[in-house]
Amino acid sequence: MPAAAATALVERASRPPLARVRQGDFDDPASLAYAFEGAARVLIVSGPADAAPHRTAIKAATAAGAGRIVYTSHMGANPASPFLPMPSHAETEQDLRASGMPFTALRNGFYAATIVQVIGQGLRSGEIVAPEDGPVSWTAHADLAEAAAVALTEEGRLDDVTPPLTGPEALDLTDIAAIASELTGREVVRVTVPDDEWVAGMVSRGVPEGQARFLLGMYEASRQGEFAEVGPALGEVLGRKPTAFRDVLTVTLAT
């Protein structure tokens, strides 16, 4: 299955909703027509950095007569962002508006699991070595999945482009190092290195240069403040305070 995916929620009036698994491929519009047939709502899960597959799915959902499209966008959706997925999200949001379909673009906060994965070696070694960064409202994946379920099942709760759906606080890597130190009982320090030095270090460890520069865009965007906003919308949808990054890291360090 590709990283990006689309699913359909099929509703029937005569009996409780059923779930049927149908294969669909963004590179095969005919398969999407089959996958979306009879769908009341379609969830389009975004790919990494290309709006074209999303556009194909939007057209297929529209042609299938779906009642609503729900798309996993990002709080940093911005056509001028240095982080490549953000222009793609902005372009897809524009395509949704142009489609004429009812839609929900979930402006998800940045997944907390992403930074835990990126700095995992640093958490083990005690040194988080990375380029200059900025505060990010890291958000628990499970919370955002719950918000997506609300968008799919509760008509009228979420419509059009949502406000940022974020965790309860914005943290930079210095903050994260301090939290990791508290949780592990050993010092974890934050080491800032120049962009090109960091890219060269990643390449020396076997990371393709293109992937390293892709990740560098995340740091560049964060230090421009693109992911720093903390908003109340996710808590209002969930009916509770969103999960704190500390709790996400606690679970990660325990596994």
KEKOL-758841 format. One record per residue (C-alpha): residue number from 1; x, y, z. Coordinates in Angstrom, 3 decimals, padded with zeros to 6 digits. Example, Ala and Ser with C-alpha at 12.3 -4.5 7.8 and 13.67 -1.06 7.14 Angstrom:
// KEKOL-758841
+-----+----------+----------+----------+
| seq |       c1 |       c2 |       c3 |
+-----+----------+----------+----------+
|   1 |  012.300 | -004.500 |  007.800 |
|   2 |  013.670 | -001.060 |  007.140 |
+-----+----------+----------+----------+
***
This chain:
// KEKOL-758841
+-----+----------+----------+----------+
| seq |       c1 |       c2 |       c3 |
+-----+----------+----------+----------+
|   1 |  000.000 |  000.000 |  000.000 |
|   2 |  001.306 |  003.524 | -000.731 |
|   3 |  002.018 |  005.968 |  002.114 |
|   4 | -000.978 |  007.982 |  001.021 |
|   5 | -004.290 |  006.224 |  001.138 |
|   6 | -007.985 |  006.743 |  000.805 |
|   7 | -010.811 |  004.945 |  002.539 |
|   8 | -014.570 |  005.054 |  002.188 |
|   9 | -017.269 |  004.860 |  004.819 |
|  10 | -020.248 |  003.012 |  003.370 |
|  11 | -023.592 |  003.636 |  005.023 |
|  12 | -026.774 |  001.643 |  004.459 |
|  13 | -030.241 |  002.664 |  005.629 |
|  14 | -031.661 | -000.834 |  006.066 |
|  15 | -029.077 | -002.171 |  008.505 |
|  16 | -026.147 | -001.009 |  010.666 |
|  17 | -023.147 |  000.418 |  008.753 |
|  18 | -020.842 | -002.163 |  007.243 |
|  19 | -017.145 | -001.930 |  006.506 |
|  20 | -015.967 | -003.445 |  003.239 |
|  21 | -012.302 | -003.480 |  002.279 |
|  22 | -011.702 | -002.318 | -001.277 |
|  23 | -008.340 | -001.840 | -002.904 |
|  24 | -007.680 |  001.599 | -004.386 |
|  25 | -004.573 |  003.136 | -005.900 |
|  26 | -004.026 |  006.855 | -006.428 |
|  27 | -002.212 |  005.984 | -009.652 |
|  28 | -005.263 |  004.078 | -010.914 |
|  29 | -008.394 |  006.305 | -011.060 |
|  30 | -010.579 |  003.347 | -012.075 |
|  31 | -009.690 |  001.553 | -008.846 |
|  32 | -010.711 |  004.631 | -006.869 |
|  33 | -014.083 |  004.721 | -008.644 |
|  34 | -014.664 |  001.178 | -007.377 |
|  35 | -013.312 |  001.948 | -003.894 |
|  36 | -015.539 |  005.003 | -003.450 |
|  37 | -018.726 |  003.528 | -004.925 |
|  38 | -021.615 |  004.111 | -002.526 |
|  39 | -019.507 |  006.072 | -000.043 |
|  40 | -021.239 |  008.686 |  002.069 |
|  41 | -017.910 |  010.142 |  003.213 |
|  42 | -014.406 |  009.644 |  001.893 |
|  43 | -011.255 |  010.017 |  003.992 |
|  44 | -008.187 |  010.998 |  001.976 |
|  45 | -004.971 |  010.477 |  003.924 |
|  46 | -002.290 |  012.788 |  002.598 |
|  47 |  000.940 |  011.686 |  000.976 |
|  48 |  004.338 |  013.197 |  001.765 |
|  49 |  004.847 |  015.967 | -000.779 |
|  50 |  002.718 |  015.727 | -003.918 |
|  51 | -000.782 |  017.122 | -004.409 |
|  52 | -001.438 |  015.250 | -007.668 |
|  53 | -002.586 |  011.956 | -006.047 |
|  54 | -004.884 |  013.911 | -003.743 |
|  55 | -006.407 |  015.665 | -006.766 |
|  56 | -007.052 |  012.292 | -008.413 |
|  57 | -008.829 |  011.068 | -005.265 |
|  58 | -010.912 |  014.254 | -004.996 |
|  59 | -012.098 |  013.851 | -008.589 |
|  60 | -012.937 |  010.182 | -008.007 |
|  61 | -014.868 |  010.929 | -004.813 |
|  62 | -016.796 |  013.706 | -006.551 |
|  63 | -017.649 |  011.448 | -009.481 |
|  64 | -018.772 |  008.712 | -007.082 |
|  65 | -021.267 |  011.102 | -005.495 |
|  66 | -019.770 |  011.079 | -002.019 |
|  67 | -021.445 |  013.424 |  000.418 |
|  68 | -018.254 |  014.758 |  002.005 |
|  69 | -014.489 |  014.518 |  001.615 |
|  70 | -012.333 |  014.532 |  004.747 |
|  71 | -008.654 |  015.260 |  004.118 |
|  72 | -005.741 |  015.068 |  006.548 |
|  73 | -004.121 |  018.462 |  006.048 |
|  74 | -001.604 |  020.183 |  008.334 |
|  75 | -001.510 |  023.210 |  010.612 |
|  76 |  001.435 |  024.519 |  008.574 |
|  77 | -000.260 |  024.351 |  005.161 |
|  78 |  001.442 |  027.175 |  003.281 |
|  79 |  002.436 |  027.492 | -000.398 |
|  80 |  005.687 |  029.254 |  000.552 |
|  81 |  006.857 |  026.861 |  003.274 |
|  82 |  010.376 |  025.390 |  003.000 |
|  83 |  008.989 |  022.044 |  004.223 |
|  84 |  007.760 |  020.304 |  001.077 |
|  85 |  004.535 |  018.727 |  002.384 |
|  86 |  003.148 |  022.129 |  003.361 |
|  87 |  002.761 |  023.535 | -000.198 |
|  88 |  001.144 |  020.212 | -001.150 |
|  89 | -001.398 |  020.578 |  001.657 |
|  90 | -002.139 |  024.161 |  000.627 |
|  91 | -002.649 |  023.092 | -002.988 |
|  92 | -004.960 |  020.243 | -001.985 |
|  93 | -007.048 |  022.559 |  000.183 |
|  94 | -007.473 |  024.789 | -002.860 |
|  95 | -008.491 |  021.776 | -004.955 |
|  96 | -011.100 |  020.872 | -002.326 |
|  97 | -012.571 |  024.374 | -002.476 |
|  98 | -012.637 |  024.234 | -006.266 |
|  99 | -014.368 |  020.825 | -006.294 |
| 100 | -017.666 |  022.251 | -005.028 |
| 101 | -017.963 |  019.273 | -002.659 |
| 102 | -018.638 |  019.588 |  001.065 |
| 103 | -015.274 |  018.928 |  002.671 |
| 104 | -013.296 |  018.970 |  005.879 |
| 105 | -009.565 |  019.711 |  005.781 |
| 106 | -008.205 |  018.625 |  009.140 |
| 107 | -005.315 |  020.990 |  009.876 |
| 108 | -003.518 |  018.492 |  012.062 |
| 109 | -000.799 |  019.482 |  014.464 |
| 110 |  002.639 |  018.068 |  013.796 |
| 111 |  002.730 |  014.395 |  014.821 |
| 112 |  004.636 |  013.988 |  018.082 |
| 113 |  005.814 |  010.582 |  016.891 |
| 114 |  007.721 |  012.251 |  014.043 |
| 115 |  010.190 |  014.113 |  016.231 |
| 116 |  010.569 |  011.136 |  018.592 |
| 117 |  011.603 |  009.038 |  015.592 |
| 118 |  013.938 |  011.717 |  014.188 |
| 119 |  015.781 |  012.280 |  017.483 |
| 120 |  015.593 |  008.696 |  018.724 |
| 121 |  019.336 |  008.121 |  018.511 |
| 122 |  019.955 |  011.320 |  020.446 |
| 123 |  017.640 |  010.206 |  023.218 |
| 124 |  019.707 |  007.015 |  023.524 |
| 125 |  023.117 |  008.699 |  023.282 |
| 126 |  022.285 |  011.711 |  025.453 |
| 127 |  022.958 |  014.268 |  022.690 |
| 128 |  020.235 |  015.622 |  020.430 |
| 129 |  022.240 |  016.950 |  017.477 |
| 130 |  020.137 |  018.931 |  015.000 |
| 131 |  019.943 |  022.216 |  013.101 |
| 132 |  018.466 |  025.316 |  014.679 |
| 133 |  014.748 |  024.747 |  015.257 |
| 134 |  011.722 |  026.522 |  016.670 |
| 135 |  008.755 |  025.675 |  018.886 |
| 136 |  006.293 |  023.106 |  017.581 |
| 137 |  002.929 |  022.148 |  019.073 |
| 138 |  003.630 |  018.416 |  018.885 |
| 139 |  000.353 |  016.487 |  018.777 |
| 140 | -000.511 |  012.888 |  019.619 |
| 141 | -001.437 |  010.712 |  016.647 |
| 142 | -004.254 |  009.041 |  018.583 |
| 143 | -005.881 |  012.383 |  019.368 |
| 144 | -005.877 |  013.352 |  015.693 |
| 145 | -007.281 |  009.955 |  014.709 |
| 146 | -010.158 |  010.560 |  017.125 |
| 147 | -010.791 |  013.971 |  015.560 |
| 148 | -010.869 |  012.371 |  012.107 |
| 149 | -013.455 |  009.871 |  013.350 |
| 150 | -015.593 |  012.782 |  014.566 |
| 151 | -015.318 |  014.461 |  011.160 |
| 152 | -016.419 |  011.247 |  009.456 |
| 153 | -019.310 |  010.372 |  011.724 |
| 154 | -020.746 |  013.587 |  013.190 |
| 155 | -022.248 |  015.802 |  010.522 |
| 156 | -021.751 |  019.504 |  011.148 |
| 157 | -019.048 |  019.194 |  013.815 |
| 158 | -016.148 |  020.001 |  011.482 |
| 159 | -016.565 |  021.772 |  008.167 |
| 160 | -014.259 |  023.370 |  005.570 |
| 161 | -010.678 |  024.107 |  006.702 |
| 162 | -010.453 |  023.572 |  010.454 |
| 163 | -008.497 |  025.700 |  012.898 |
| 164 | -005.165 |  024.135 |  013.878 |
| 165 | -005.761 |  020.888 |  015.779 |
| 166 | -002.796 |  020.978 |  018.126 |
| 167 | -001.298 |  019.632 |  021.286 |
| 168 | -001.460 |  021.743 |  024.461 |
| 169 |  001.976 |  023.404 |  024.229 |
| 170 |  004.718 |  024.317 |  021.768 |
| 171 |  008.169 |  022.897 |  022.479 |
| 172 |  011.561 |  023.206 |  020.813 |
| 173 |  014.324 |  020.616 |  021.019 |
| 174 |  015.854 |  022.258 |  024.086 |
| 175 |  012.515 |  021.768 |  025.845 |
| 176 |  012.350 |  018.174 |  024.659 |
| 177 |  015.890 |  017.483 |  025.887 |
| 178 |  014.907 |  018.805 |  029.326 |
| 179 |  011.798 |  016.598 |  029.418 |
| 180 |  013.824 |  013.562 |  028.317 |
| 181 |  016.376 |  014.285 |  031.053 |
| 182 |  013.639 |  014.336 |  033.686 |
| 183 |  012.008 |  011.157 |  032.427 |
| 184 |  015.213 |  009.129 |  032.040 |
| 185 |  017.105 |  010.432 |  035.062 |
| 186 |  020.181 |  011.149 |  032.930 |
| 187 |  021.263 |  014.280 |  031.159 |
| 188 |  020.145 |  014.727 |  027.564 |
| 189 |  021.661 |  017.825 |  025.953 |
| 190 |  020.700 |  019.774 |  022.857 |
| 191 |  023.525 |  020.426 |  020.376 |
| 192 |  022.847 |  022.875 |  017.516 |
| 193 |  024.863 |  022.474 |  014.306 |
| 194 |  024.842 |  024.389 |  010.992 |
| 195 |  022.392 |  023.131 |  008.387 |
| 196 |  024.977 |  021.847 |  005.901 |
| 197 |  026.984 |  020.137 |  008.652 |
| 198 |  023.853 |  018.335 |  009.823 |
| 199 |  022.981 |  017.239 |  006.276 |
| 200 |  026.546 |  015.962 |  005.759 |
| 201 |  026.348 |  014.021 |  009.015 |
| 202 |  023.073 |  012.414 |  007.985 |
| 203 |  024.532 |  011.437 |  004.604 |
| 204 |  027.606 |  009.937 |  006.292 |
| 205 |  025.258 |  007.691 |  008.262 |
| 206 |  023.619 |  006.406 |  005.080 |
| 207 |  020.657 |  008.747 |  004.724 |
| 208 |  020.144 |  009.824 |  001.078 |
| 209 |  020.936 |  013.516 |  000.662 |
| 210 |  017.479 |  014.220 | -000.757 |
| 211 |  015.850 |  012.758 |  002.355 |
| 212 |  018.195 |  014.696 |  004.641 |
| 213 |  017.347 |  017.971 |  002.910 |
| 214 |  013.660 |  017.070 |  003.055 |
| 215 |  013.973 |  016.771 |  006.842 |
| 216 |  016.017 |  019.971 |  006.986 |
| 217 |  012.951 |  021.745 |  005.601 |
| 218 |  011.083 |  020.744 |  008.750 |
| 219 |  013.642 |  022.561 |  010.907 |
| 220 |  013.689 |  025.573 |  008.585 |
| 221 |  009.898 |  025.876 |  008.760 |
| 222 |  009.821 |  025.418 |  012.532 |
| 223 |  012.297 |  028.228 |  013.136 |
| 224 |  010.065 |  030.474 |  011.014 |
| 225 |  007.279 |  029.751 |  013.494 |
| 226 |  005.116 |  027.757 |  011.070 |
| 227 |  004.241 |  025.055 |  013.628 |
| 228 |  004.227 |  027.107 |  016.832 |
| 229 |  000.521 |  027.917 |  017.178 |
| 230 | -001.357 |  026.303 |  020.059 |
| 231 | -005.117 |  026.369 |  019.670 |
| 232 | -008.190 |  025.121 |  021.557 |
| 233 | -009.905 |  023.390 |  018.611 |
| 234 | -008.635 |  019.842 |  019.181 |
| 235 | -009.601 |  019.892 |  022.849 |
| 236 | -013.066 |  021.154 |  021.931 |
| 237 | -013.528 |  018.295 |  019.455 |
| 238 | -012.258 |  015.672 |  021.898 |
| 239 | -014.075 |  017.072 |  024.920 |
| 240 | -010.850 |  016.860 |  026.930 |
| 241 | -007.373 |  018.303 |  027.038 |
| 242 | -005.169 |  016.911 |  024.235 |
| 243 | -002.342 |  014.578 |  025.184 |
| 244 |  000.819 |  016.343 |  026.308 |
| 245 |  004.113 |  015.622 |  024.547 |
| 246 |  005.556 |  014.511 |  027.874 |
| 247 |  002.999 |  011.690 |  027.985 |
| 248 |  003.811 |  010.626 |  024.412 |
| 249 |  007.528 |  010.530 |  025.243 |
| 250 |  006.887 |  008.653 |  028.472 |
| 251 |  005.158 |  005.848 |  026.612 |
| 252 |  007.872 |  005.791 |  023.940 |
| 253 |  010.726 |  005.551 |  026.446 |
| 254 |  008.938 |  002.740 |  028.270 |
| 255 |  008.752 |  000.518 |  025.174 |
+-----+----------+----------+----------+
***
